[in-house]
Amino acid sequence: MSAEAVGMHMPAVVTLDDVATMNAADPNGHRYETSPEGVLSVMPPPDSEHAIIASRLFAWLIMAGWPAEQVLQAVGVRVPGRNGDGGRILDLSVWRKPPGRGVWSAVADLVLAVEIVSPGSEAMDSVTKVREYASAGIPRYWVVDRDGAQTVTLHELTGDGRYAEHARMPLAWLLQTAPADHLDR
């Protein structure tokens, strides 16, 4: 579906069902998301570097014993807000138990949300989603920058419902540690 077609047929209020339909209909792999305030975002399709980073993290978690059905790529989560729910598609997520079937999973059993920064998504991943995911109560949120070191910023939820930066390290360093050093089961 082209941007022109989306614009011509865009409803006045975009629901999570509308966003799910837009995701399913896009032949180019764009990701459509909405904030809890109803702001629609269109993300570019992931490129090969993005896929490599996600695959390395996925393999690291699986090799450490996390069940494959609890480590998911490109899963939609329902992000609760004051005036309604938003929907975000996580690049990688780790769950205490597999989420129920559906397009938008509740965050109740989500242990970790990971976003890999794409060109143009820096502010969304490093500011907006930090606020949204902390407000939703997601215990840990990692942001992987696509700088030379592929720097990973590890955020951990504090008692006041905000994230504190727990650590910052190159992806290669993170992958030399055990996931248990950073995650609770």
Buried (B, 14 or more C-beta within 10 A) or exposed (E): BEEEEBEEEEEEEBBBEBBBBBBEEBEEEBBBBBBBEBEBBEBBEBEEEBEEBBEBBBEBBBEBEBEEEBBBBBBBBBBBBEEBBBBBBBBBBBBEEBBEEEBBBBBEBBBBBBBBBBEEBEEBBBEBBBEBBBBBEBBBBBBBBBEEEBBBBBBBBEEEEEBEEBBBBBBEBBBEEEBEEBBEE
